[in-house]
Amino acid sequence: MHKSRLSAIVIDVHTDHIEHSAGFWSQLLGQPSHVDDDGQRATILAADKGVSLVIEAVQDEARIHFDIETDDLSAEIHRIEALGGRKVSVVDHSVIMEAPTGHRFRLIGPNSHLLPSSGNVWGDD
């Protein structure tokens, strides 16, 4: 058995100034943003602290994707592949997956205190 949950909606922006991009979304949502020390990522926590909005500086095209956190990457990859998804690549400590519709999303290891209490439980049978 393993758990997974939607943990973030990530807005990839092609910029050298993440503060400016994060400022727009922060003001739009009425929530403060926190820029990481490396200046490449800003996080805006949702009001209920369940899902965060992440603004991330990238060299690729601008797009939006989802982060799914899981306590067992291998089991979650297998579950998604059984649903018709496919593994695209591994980047750092995350796995880029693609839905049958062509939409990409990222699997990450546990990154919040919410996974144990609010994650979906999946059987490995």
Buried (B, 14 or more C-beta within 10 A) or exposed (E): EBBBBBBBBBBBBEBEEBEEBBBEBBEEBEBEBEBEEEEBBBBBBEEEEEBBBBBBBBEEEEEEBBBBBBBBBEBBBBBBEEEEBEBEEEEEEBBBBBBEEEEBBBBBEBEBEBBEEEBEEBEEE
